[in-house]
């Protein structure tokens, strides 16, 4: 058992090492684009670092929503040539939507479980009422209540 845990821990370290290597390569090849991504995804990076749940579900949701909002600013960055990075990042209309998307991802992780729990509760109560009515009908039809 301890051997399996050690192997799993080593696999996790290997993935982290490869991710770090990929981020380093991106920063070396396109430093301004990498800096722009870091600024646009700052709330998502914090969420990933703070999330301690297995699989980091909150961090992943925040990162996914934030990444979707980064596509437009990165396309603008590449179309304007690489020199417009600081000009883009100084405009709140560029990083505001990305940070708002990160906040929306976090909000979804907080509100969606409550909504799902409410729907499941309503469904189970409805099913319970239908089953009780069916039981009463069967008792009445079969005459089991007279005993």
Long-range contacts (C-beta under 8 A, 24 or more apart in sequence): 30-82, 32-77, 32-82, 32-83, 32-85, 33-74, 33-77, 33-78, 33-82, 33-85, 35-85, 35-89, 36-73, 36-74, 36-77, 36-85, 36-88, 36-89, 37-70, 37-74, 39-89, 39-95, 40-66, 40-69, 40-70, 40-73, 40-94, 40-95, 40-98, 40-99, 41-66, 41-67, 41-70, 41-98, 41-102, 42-99, 43-99, 43-102, 43-103, 43-106, 44-102, 44-105, 47-102, 47-105, 47-106, 57-109, 58-106, 58-109, 61-105, 61-106, 61-108, 61-109, 62-102, 62-105, 62-106, 62-109, 63-102, 63-105, 64-105, 65-101, 65-102, 65-104, 65-105, 65-108, 66-98, 66-99, 66-101, 66-102, 66-105, 68-101, 69-97, 69-98, 69-100, 69-101, 69-102, 70-98, 72-97, 73-98
